[in-house]
Amino acid sequence: MAGHSKWANIQHRKGRQDEKRGKVWTRIIREITVAARQGGADVSANPRMRLAIDRAKAANMPADRIKYNIDKASGSLEGISYEEIRYEGYGIGGAAIIVDTMTDNHVRTVAEVRHAFSKYGGNLGTNGSVAFQFKHCGQLIYAPGTSEDKVMEVALEAGADDVITDDEGSIEVLCAPTEYEAVRAALEAAGLTAELAEVTMRADVAIPLAGEDAARMQKLLDVIEDLDDVQAVYHNAEIGD
């Protein structure tokens, strides 16, 4: 659909992440804390910690700061206990939204998330109300012009489930979360660098939004993402100009 470029959406998302680097670092530190508590500080034996470190490196967090936070998290942190809670709801035009939070006060968090949805045109739903529209998977996206044959050969050999090329020429590699590290490592070893690489909740069907609806949806997402307890936001909206 005219005005709805998947590639433009990816680039916009990356730009938003760069703008909010301080917020991103805070979320990563929180993730490192929980990963260390659940699986220990041994990175080789803790897949969740490896993913957190990958995110930290992608966000240009200095190595010494990463190590400091791992050491701190694996030690005795008094008075800090994070709970992971997922919220589901609907945005503009019926677009589905998943909000993952990490909080030490769930009463505060649910109040803030509900307020954001209601004030900016969305509706907070119940557990399971939209999650069925998403798939938990590893996702790597390569820029238009990347060799489709090479990506497909390496990715499928490494254990990827699917390789999809869209009309703009960007290439998307999908895999099970448990295969993500192996698939990404194989692609990087072959000299293929992804524009976006993560374990995510991928929407099965996108809802295109344009004009005022697109602006309202972006505002709603921005407000939710800016909440202190929010770790990640997933949605199925394709936000056009």
N, C-alpha and C positions, 0 to 999 in steps of 0.2 A: 504494500500500500504506500502511495506517495507520502513522503514526510515521515515515514516510520522506518528508519534505518537501524538495523540491529547493531551494526558496527558503530554508528554514531552513539547509540545508547551505551555501548561498552566504553567508548572513549570518554563520554560524559561521566560515567560512573567512576572511572579512574581519576578524572579530574576532581570530582567531589571528594574522593578519598585523599588526594594530595592536599586539598584545601583544609581538610580536617585532620591533619597528621597528628596533632596533639591528642585529639579524641581517639584516633586509631591506636596510638601507643598505649593509652589508658586501657583500652579494651584488650589489647594483646597482653599487657601485664596481668590483667585479671584472668585471662585464659591460661597464662603460664602458671599462675597461682593454683588454679583448680587442677590443671594437668599434673602439677607436681604433687599435690595432695592425693590425687587419685591413683597415680601411677609411679610416683617417685621421680627423682631428678636424673636418673640414668636415661639419657636420651635414646640410646640404642634399644632399650626395652620399653619405651613409652611412645607409641605412635602419636598420641594426642600432643605430647610435648614437641615432637618433631614438626608437626603441623604448625604449632604455635610459633616455633622458632623460624620456620619458613615464612610465616606471615610477618614476623618481626623484621627479618632481613628484607622482605619485599617492601616494607614500610620504612626502610633505611634506618632502623634502630641500630645504634652502635653495638658492636660485639660485647664490649665491656658492660654495657647496660643490660644486655640480654643475660649475660652470665650473672650479674648482680641480682637480677630479679629471679633467676632460677635458684640461686643460692638462698636468697631471702625466702622464697616460697617453700623451699624444702626444709627450712628451719622451723622454729616455733613462732608462729604469728599469733599473738594473743588478741582475742576479741574479734577476729575476722572469720566469718563463715559464710561462703557464698552458696546460694541456691540457684539452680538453673530452671527457668520457667519459660515455656513457650506460649505465646498468645497468637490467636488467629482472628482475622477479620476481613472486612471488605472496604475497599477504597472507592474512588470515583469510577462511575460506569460499571460497578460490580467487580472491579479488579480485585484479585485475591492477594492478601498480605499475610505473611508470617513474621512474627517478631520474636527473636530469641533474646532473652535477658539473663543477666547474672546479678543477683541481688542479695543484700543482707537484710532487706526489709520488704517482703512481698506485698504487704499492705500498701506501702508507698508506691511500689512499682506498678501494681495493677491500677491504682488510682490515676497515675500519670499517663499510662498507656490508654486507658479508657477516655481520659480527658482529651488527649491528642486526637483520637479517632473521632469523638463526637464533635469537637470544636471545628475540625477541618474537613468535615464532609464524609467521614467514614463511619463504619459500624463495627464495634468489637463483637466477635462471634464466640462460639463455644469451642471447646477442644474437638478437633477433627472436622470442623466446618469447612476448611479450605485445604487442609494438608493433603487430601487425596488428589489434589490437582498438581502436586509437586513430586519429584523423585529425588531422593537423597543419593548423590553421585559425585564422582570426581569429574571436573570439567576443565579442559584446557582449550583456549581459543587462540588461533593463529591469524595473523594479518593477511588480507588479500595479497596474492602474489606468492605466498608460500607454496611450495610444491605439494600438491594434494597426494600424489603418488607416494612421495617419500614419507609424509605424515602417516598415511594409511598403512604403509608397509611396516613402519617401526611401531606404531601404536597397537595395531592388531597383534603383532608378534609379541608385544610386551604384556598383552592381556586386556586391552581396551575392548569395550562392548560395541562401540559404534564410532564412525567418523562421518561427519555431516558437513557438506559445503553449501553455503547459502548463495543467493543470487548475486551478492556483492563480492563473493570470492573468499570470504572469511571461512576458516575451517575450524570446526568444533569437534573435539575428541571427548567421548564420554566413557566412563569406566566405573566399576564398583568402588566405593570408598576405600575398601581394603586393598585395591589394586592401584590406587592413585599414586603413591610414592614410586612404585616400580615403573609405571607408565611414564610419569614425568621424567624420571631419571633416564630412561631409555631414550626419550625424545631429546632431552638436553645433551646426552652423549652423542646423538646424531647431528648435533649442531642446530637443533630446532628450538627456538626460544619463544615461549608463549607470551602473548600480550596479557592474558589473564589466566591464572592457574589456581584452582582452589577446590576444596570439597564444599559442596553447596546444596541448596534445595532448588532444583531446576524445574521450572513450570512446564507442564505438558503442552499447554495452549496459551498463546499470548493474546492480550486484549489491547488493540491499538487505541491510543488516545491522542487527540490533537487539540490545538487552540486552547480555550479556557479550561476544558476538562484536563488537558495535559498539565497546564500550569497549576491547577488545583491539586492534582495528584502529586506533582513534584513537591508542592508545599507540604502536603500531608506526610510524605515520606521524609522530607527534611526535618520536620518537627519530631517525628518518631525517632529518627536516627540520632537526633541531638539529645535525647533523654539520657541521663547519666547511666542508667542501668541497662541500656540496650546494647547488646553485643553484635547483632546482625539483623538485617531486614531483607526479606525475600519477597518478591512480588511478580505478577505475571503481566504487568502493564508495559507496553511499548510506547514510550513517551515521545511524541513527535513535536515538530515546531509549532 
